[in-house]
Each structure stands twice: as C-alpha cells, then as structure tokens.
C-alpha cells in the first residue's frame, strides 16, 4: 500500500505552513485539504476530537501523532501576548526575541549554517505575518532585524519557486 498523507489546515495558519514547508523539504507528496473553521469537517472532528484544531496531519488514515506513524509531529502551541503589562508588553518581548534570532543568524543564510533546519522552518510562517504585526499591532521591528527579515524574504521567494504556499 502506498503512503497516503493528508494535511488539514487553513491558508493563514502559521502552524499549517510549518508542516507544508517541512513536507516540501522532505519531498513528501501529500493532499492539502482547506478547512472551514466555522464549519469543521467530519474528518477534522474525527482526527482531532479533543482540540478540534488544525493543522492535522493524517498518514494512511491515522493521525500523525500515533506512535507508529513516521510523521509523528507532536507540537505545542504557545500564544504571544502581553504579559499582564498592558499594551506593549508582548510587543517589547516579541522584538527582543527577534533581536536574539538576529544575533544567532548573523551572516549565515540559515540558522544552522548552510542548510535549512528546524528553526528556519519554524520562523518562516511568522515572517508572513510581519506586515500584519506592523500594520495592525503597530510593532515596528524590521529595521532592527534586517538579517531575519532578509532571510524570511528569501525563504518566501524560495517557497514560491517550489510552489509552497506562503
């Protein structure tokens, strides 16, 4: 039996984008199914009955979190928000985190050096939201982290060349 891989997600989900990037990097063929989160599909409810959230990676009819799946991609989501310090607390922490990443990236094309790695895959979907952070959240950060922004731009351009959704 051939491996059948299905990804349930929505186009703006940065977590779903991470899975798409990782699958594309590994050359895994998969079927993408767009979910309407206002009317969750029976498949989504069956595959993620507790949290009822996306993304869900299905391998040969089972959730990828099953121990036998080679796609066991357990993940933990953390919210970025104000730390009780009122407006701006989370913004300052966000910018400081980007500065730490900027220092680690340095002049390398990727965080791991010359090869795309886990940190790069984790960052790219966040990059796609930078414009929204600036416009809606008044988070001005691009000038302080030119290397991270440049790497994000390059990764999006590479994704377009490989036809990975932005």
C-alpha beads as a LAMMPS data file, in Angstrom:
LAMMPS data file: protein, C-alpha beads

166 atoms
165 bonds

1 atom types
1 bond types

-500.0 500.0 xlo xhi
-500.0 500.0 ylo yhi
-500.0 500.0 zlo zhi

Masses

1 110.0

Atoms # bond

1 1 1 0.000 0.000 0.000
2 1 1 1.354 3.433 -0.940
3 1 1 1.697 6.030 1.774
4 1 1 -1.214 8.440 1.797
5 1 1 -0.559 11.744 3.548
6 1 1 -3.296 14.349 4.046
7 1 1 -2.902 17.757 5.681
8 1 1 -5.952 19.527 7.104
9 1 1 -5.269 23.233 7.561
10 1 1 -6.208 26.769 6.563
11 1 1 -4.123 29.055 4.388
12 1 1 -3.377 31.696 7.079
13 1 1 -2.295 29.155 9.720
14 1 1 1.385 29.625 10.505
15 1 1 1.377 26.203 12.144
16 1 1 -0.012 24.619 8.983
17 1 1 2.606 26.487 6.954
18 1 1 5.336 24.881 9.052
19 1 1 4.013 21.439 8.186
20 1 1 3.779 22.352 4.487
21 1 1 7.363 23.624 4.456
22 1 1 8.665 20.531 6.258
23 1 1 6.808 18.167 3.905
24 1 1 8.088 20.069 0.850
25 1 1 11.656 19.995 2.176
26 1 1 11.431 16.251 2.704
27 1 1 9.851 15.726 -0.718
28 1 1 6.733 14.126 0.768
29 1 1 3.731 14.123 -1.554
30 1 1 0.536 14.982 0.265
31 1 1 -3.031 16.096 -0.281
32 1 1 -3.893 19.510 1.154
33 1 1 -7.465 19.994 2.369
34 1 1 -8.563 23.500 3.280
35 1 1 -10.697 23.541 6.415
36 1 1 -13.540 25.979 7.085
37 1 1 -13.143 26.559 10.807
38 1 1 -16.692 27.907 11.080
39 1 1 -18.000 24.528 9.835
40 1 1 -15.434 21.930 10.827
41 1 1 -15.413 18.834 8.655
42 1 1 -16.265 15.392 9.958
43 1 1 -12.710 14.317 9.128
44 1 1 -11.217 17.094 11.285
45 1 1 -13.526 16.244 14.182
46 1 1 -12.660 12.553 13.836
47 1 1 -8.897 13.082 13.600
48 1 1 -8.662 15.721 16.330
49 1 1 -11.690 15.067 18.550
50 1 1 -10.285 16.696 21.696
51 1 1 -8.955 20.040 20.470
52 1 1 -10.782 20.225 17.115
53 1 1 -7.979 22.423 15.747
54 1 1 -5.757 22.489 12.698
55 1 1 -3.291 21.528 11.419
56 1 1 -3.865 17.807 11.399
57 1 1 -1.503 15.529 9.523
58 1 1 -3.043 12.188 8.556
59 1 1 -0.891 9.249 7.478
60 1 1 -2.646 6.228 5.971
61 1 1 -5.917 7.123 7.677
62 1 1 -4.447 7.740 11.171
63 1 1 -3.435 10.914 12.927
64 1 1 0.264 11.604 12.641
65 1 1 0.553 11.612 16.440
66 1 1 0.057 7.854 16.549
67 1 1 3.308 6.227 17.706
68 1 1 3.539 4.029 14.607
69 1 1 3.416 6.961 12.169
70 1 1 6.706 8.169 10.672
71 1 1 5.126 11.631 10.699
72 1 1 4.733 11.837 14.475
73 1 1 4.920 15.625 14.714
74 1 1 3.644 16.427 18.182
75 1 1 3.633 20.145 18.732
76 1 1 2.891 22.610 21.441
77 1 1 1.324 25.994 20.682
78 1 1 2.148 28.989 22.780
79 1 1 0.443 32.342 22.452
80 1 1 2.412 35.540 22.083
81 1 1 0.623 38.184 24.105
82 1 1 1.052 40.879 26.649
83 1 1 2.449 39.583 29.909
84 1 1 -0.064 41.469 32.031
85 1 1 1.968 44.619 31.479
86 1 1 -0.707 46.320 29.437
87 1 1 -0.406 47.282 25.792
88 1 1 3.131 46.871 24.547
89 1 1 4.415 44.247 26.979
90 1 1 4.186 41.488 24.407
91 1 1 5.458 43.796 21.657
92 1 1 8.693 44.507 23.500
93 1 1 9.218 40.826 24.231
94 1 1 8.492 39.953 20.581
95 1 1 11.047 42.479 19.313
96 1 1 13.622 41.267 21.848
97 1 1 13.103 37.669 20.662
98 1 1 13.646 38.788 17.071
99 1 1 16.871 40.522 18.119
100 1 1 18.117 37.308 19.728
101 1 1 17.343 35.474 16.477
102 1 1 19.122 38.226 14.531
103 1 1 22.249 37.710 16.629
104 1 1 22.142 33.942 16.126
105 1 1 21.599 34.216 12.370
106 1 1 24.477 36.644 11.842
107 1 1 25.713 36.450 8.260
108 1 1 24.697 32.818 7.720
109 1 1 21.993 32.006 5.145
110 1 1 20.217 29.756 7.683
111 1 1 20.312 29.390 11.453
112 1 1 22.061 26.029 11.127
113 1 1 24.644 27.373 8.678
114 1 1 24.349 26.371 5.040
115 1 1 21.360 24.023 5.413
116 1 1 17.722 24.691 6.145
117 1 1 16.821 23.454 9.617
118 1 1 14.066 23.276 12.194
119 1 1 14.466 26.861 13.440
120 1 1 14.258 28.190 9.877
121 1 1 11.082 26.199 9.220
122 1 1 9.601 27.445 12.494
123 1 1 10.355 31.108 11.693
124 1 1 9.168 31.354 8.083
125 1 1 5.421 31.237 8.838
126 1 1 5.871 34.011 11.398
127 1 1 7.618 36.100 8.764
128 1 1 4.496 36.001 6.610
129 1 1 2.690 37.827 9.444
130 1 1 5.297 40.601 9.904
131 1 1 3.311 43.052 7.766
132 1 1 0.180 42.421 9.850
133 1 1 2.162 42.865 13.089
134 1 1 3.361 46.252 11.807
135 1 1 0.038 47.419 10.392
136 1 1 -2.450 46.150 12.962
137 1 1 -0.307 45.863 16.065
138 1 1 1.965 48.856 15.481
139 1 1 5.003 46.619 16.038
140 1 1 7.890 48.317 14.231
141 1 1 10.648 45.727 14.077
142 1 1 12.025 45.322 10.555
143 1 1 14.724 47.980 10.902
144 1 1 16.168 46.283 13.974
145 1 1 16.389 42.796 12.462
146 1 1 17.457 43.147 8.799
147 1 1 19.087 39.695 8.593
148 1 1 15.994 37.880 9.893
149 1 1 13.729 39.873 7.561
150 1 1 16.066 39.255 4.613
151 1 1 16.156 35.517 5.361
152 1 1 12.353 35.497 5.628
153 1 1 12.019 37.253 2.279
154 1 1 14.421 34.803 0.655
155 1 1 12.584 31.820 2.136
156 1 1 9.253 33.117 0.796
157 1 1 10.794 33.617 -2.641
158 1 1 12.205 30.061 -2.476
159 1 1 8.764 28.781 -1.427
160 1 1 7.190 30.426 -4.456
161 1 1 9.806 28.815 -6.710
162 1 1 8.998 25.429 -5.141
163 1 1 5.258 26.204 -5.113
164 1 1 4.925 26.016 -1.326
165 1 1 2.049 28.234 -0.158
166 1 1 3.227 31.466 1.524

Bonds

1 1 1 2
2 1 2 3
3 1 3 4
4 1 4 5
5 1 5 6
6 1 6 7
7 1 7 8
8 1 8 9
9 1 9 10
10 1 10 11
11 1 11 12
12 1 12 13
13 1 13 14
14 1 14 15
15 1 15 16
16 1 16 17
17 1 17 18
18 1 18 19
19 1 19 20
20 1 20 21
21 1 21 22
22 1 22 23
23 1 23 24
24 1 24 25
25 1 25 26
26 1 26 27
27 1 27 28
28 1 28 29
29 1 29 30
30 1 30 31
31 1 31 32
32 1 32 33
33 1 33 34
34 1 34 35
35 1 35 36
36 1 36 37
37 1 37 38
38 1 38 39
39 1 39 40
40 1 40 41
41 1 41 42
42 1 42 43
43 1 43 44
44 1 44 45
45 1 45 46
46 1 46 47
47 1 47 48
48 1 48 49
49 1 49 50
50 1 50 51
51 1 51 52
52 1 52 53
53 1 53 54
54 1 54 55
55 1 55 56
56 1 56 57
57 1 57 58
58 1 58 59
59 1 59 60
60 1 60 61
61 1 61 62
62 1 62 63
63 1 63 64
64 1 64 65
65 1 65 66
66 1 66 67
67 1 67 68
68 1 68 69
69 1 69 70
70 1 70 71
71 1 71 72
72 1 72 73
73 1 73 74
74 1 74 75
75 1 75 76
76 1 76 77
77 1 77 78
78 1 78 79
79 1 79 80
80 1 80 81
81 1 81 82
82 1 82 83
83 1 83 84
84 1 84 85
85 1 85 86
86 1 86 87
87 1 87 88
88 1 88 89
89 1 89 90
90 1 90 91
91 1 91 92
92 1 92 93
93 1 93 94
94 1 94 95
95 1 95 96
96 1 96 97
97 1 97 98
98 1 98 99
99 1 99 100
100 1 100 101
101 1 101 102
102 1 102 103
103 1 103 104
104 1 104 105
105 1 105 106
106 1 106 107
107 1 107 108
108 1 108 109
109 1 109 110
110 1 110 111
111 1 111 112
112 1 112 113
113 1 113 114
114 1 114 115
115 1 115 116
116 1 116 117
117 1 117 118
118 1 118 119
119 1 119 120
120 1 120 121
121 1 121 122
122 1 122 123
123 1 123 124
124 1 124 125
125 1 125 126
126 1 126 127
127 1 127 128
128 1 128 129
129 1 129 130
130 1 130 131
131 1 131 132
132 1 132 133
133 1 133 134
134 1 134 135
135 1 135 136
136 1 136 137
137 1 137 138
138 1 138 139
139 1 139 140
140 1 140 141
141 1 141 142
142 1 142 143
143 1 143 144
144 1 144 145
145 1 145 146
146 1 146 147
147 1 147 148
148 1 148 149
149 1 149 150
150 1 150 151
151 1 151 152
152 1 152 153
153 1 153 154
154 1 154 155
155 1 155 156
156 1 156 157
157 1 157 158
158 1 158 159
159 1 159 160
160 1 160 161
161 1 161 162
162 1 162 163
163 1 163 164
164 1 164 165
165 1 165 166
